Amino acid sequence: MNWDKLVGQLVTMLVAVTVGLAFFAAAFFAITRVVPFSMRKEIEEDQNTALGVIVGAVILGIAIIIAAAIHGT
């Protein structure tokens, strides 16, 4: 087993995970700053499923962009 290759792949994976989580956090922070209401209250207390779908769509969109960037296509 080639340990150098394995360690290189693990480091690459950890960097990709860190960058991906940073982008997710930044996107969620941007969404919460843009909307003029409390997202927590709307989703949890008022059961606003439309807002939940929008937040989920943003997260999926960012996931697709990050996956494409990591994959190199």
C-alpha positions in Angstrom: 0.0 0.0 0.0 1.3 3.4 -1.0 1.0 5.5 2.3 2.2 8.7 0.7 -0.7 8.6 -1.8 -3.2 7.8 0.9 -2.0 10.7 3.1 -2.1 13.1 0.2 -5.7 12.1 -0.6 -6.7 12.4 3.1 -5.2 15.9 3.2 -7.0 16.9 0.0 -10.3 15.5 1.4 -9.9 17.5 4.6 -9.1 20.7 2.7 -12.2 20.2 0.5 -14.4 19.5 3.5 -13.2 22.6 5.3 -13.7 24.8 2.2 -17.1 23.3 1.6 -18.2 23.9 5.2 -16.9 27.4 5.1 -18.9 28.1 1.9 -22.1 26.6 3.5 -21.6 28.7 6.6 -21.1 31.9 4.5 -24.2 31.2 2.4 -26.4 30.5 5.4 -25.0 33.7 7.1 -25.7 35.7 3.9 -29.3 34.3 3.7 -30.0 35.2 7.3 -28.7 38.7 6.8 -30.7 39.4 3.6 -34.1 38.3 4.8 -36.0 40.9 6.9 -37.4 38.3 9.3 -36.1 35.6 11.7 -35.6 32.4 9.7 -35.5 30.3 12.9 -38.9 31.6 13.9 -40.4 31.2 10.4 -39.2 27.6 10.0 -39.6 26.3 13.6 -42.5 28.1 15.1 -44.6 29.2 12.0 -43.8 25.9 10.1 -43.0 27.9 6.9 -42.2 25.0 4.6 -41.7 27.3 1.6 -38.8 29.0 3.4 -37.4 25.6 4.3 -37.5 24.5 0.6 -35.7 27.7 -0.5 -32.9 27.2 2.1 -32.6 23.6 1.1 -32.4 24.6 -2.6 -29.6 27.1 -1.8 -27.7 24.5 0.1 -28.1 21.9 -2.7 -26.9 24.5 -5.2 -23.8 25.3 -3.3 -23.1 21.6 -2.9 -23.3 21.1 -6.6 -21.0 24.0 -7.3 -18.4 22.8 -4.7 -18.6 19.2 -6.0 -18.0 20.5 -9.6 -15.0 22.6 -8.4 -13.5 19.7 -6.5 -14.1 17.3 -9.3 -12.6 19.7 -11.8 -15.3 19.9 -14.4 
